[in-house]
Amino acid sequence: MTRAGYPYPAPQNAFRTAEWFILLSMTKVELKQHVMELPEEDRLEVADAIWASLSNPDALPLPEWQKNLLDERLSSLEAEEGRDWEDVKAEIWPANR
């Protein structure tokens, strides 16, 4: 189902035509509010459908805050020397258990 002038088809699990038309006439804010009122399982289905609709999600630019966080985590990894596996095992599974 598509509406003239609207390039996106109705979801495959098929809203009835009237419901789809109502969704098309909602603002983004109203649509977000409507989605947030759905049960968690339905919100996950919506999120999955939106993600699947992206043509190339890996090509989307990262926001600056996310780039900064990734850079911070990478530099933290480079600075960290690591620990001996035997020491870690002893900490996780003490001999006196």
FENJOQUI-V182058 format. One record per helix or strand of 3 or more residues. SS is the DSSP state (A for helix, B for strand). FROM is the first residue (numbers start at 0). TO is the last residue. Records with the same first field share a line. If there is no record, write none. Layout:
SS = FROM-TO / FROM-TO
This chain:
A = 16-24 / 27-35 / 39-52 / 56-58 / 63-78 / 84-91
